[in-house]
Amino acid sequence: MNNKRILVIDDDHGTTLAFKLGLENHGFIVDTYNDPVIALRNFRPDFYDLLLIDVRMPSMNGFELCKEIGMVDKKQKICFMTSFKAYYDSLVTNYPGIKQQCFIQKPISIKGLVEKILLEIN
């Protein structure tokens, strides 16, 4: 059991459920939200080892959520998840203050997700 805390924020219920179950089977402690506004409202600084945030969500996109979280916790590690490769260029252009290099291309296997998470948190 690694006891690393992961927060998954994705508007797709199937994605959050699959990631939660798969990551918990690998020893992670996982919280999920399907609404970025509620996730932000309940976010606890210095609590999670890594946040997995979907880029395309209604009401607030992943980049906007990252920016808001950064105002509360500047050290929080974040990986963006997307099915669309072009979003990385959008991040650099539209959110120059966000220094994120971690992008997870969906779909991804749980094994691949675990490997990516371990790279980011270690």
PyMOL commands that set and color helices and strands:
alter all, ss='L'
color gray80, all
select helices_A, chain A and resi 13-24+36-42+62-72+87-94+110-121
alter helices_A, ss='H'
color red, helices_A
select strands_A, chain A and resi 5-9+29-33+50-54+78-82+103-105
alter strands_A, ss='S'
color yellow, strands_A
deselect
rebuild
show_as cartoon
